[in-house]
Amino acid sequence: MTELKAVAAGWSVKKQVVGKTVYNEKMEKIGTVEDIIVTPERSVSYAIVGAAARQV
């Protein structure tokens, strides 16, 4: 029951984060956010970024 209340009070970041473009410090597109990893303590610890191969 506690878990259900936490889910109901929380929010989804899927639409705000997943699929968004990721840039490097030179503002070059390096990929998109593919997934978010949440620890058992319920904190976000990693973002999985799908990076495209860069042609030179």
N, C-alpha and C positions, 0 to 999 in steps of 0.2 A: 504494500500500500504506500509506503514511503517513497519508493521508486516512482510509482505512478504520479504521485503529487509533484515530485521533482521534475518529471517530464512535462507535466501540465503547466508548471510555473516557468519552465525554461523556454528556450527558443531554438529554432533550427538556423544554422548558418549556411546551410546548403546553397540557398539562392544567393546569399551575399558573398560567399567565398569560393565554393567549388565552381570551376570553370573560368575563374577570373585569370587574367593575364598576369604573369610574373615578369618583372624587369630586373636587370642587374643595375649596378651603380652608374653605368653609362646610359641608362634608360633604353637599353636594347632589350627587345622581347626575348626571353629565354624559354618560355613555356607557359603552361597553365596549371592551376591547382587541380589535381585529380582526386585527392582525398585528404581528410583530416584524421589524425590518429589521436585518440583520447585515452589517457592513462586510467587505470582502475580508480585512481583518486579523483577522477573526473576533471582533469586539467588537460588542455590541448598541449601535446608535446611535440608533434611533428606535422608538417604539411607535406604531402607527396606531390611533387611537381613533375609533370610530364614535359620533358625537354625535347625540342625538335633538334635534329642534327643540323649543324651550322655548316654551310658551304663557304669555302674560302676562294 
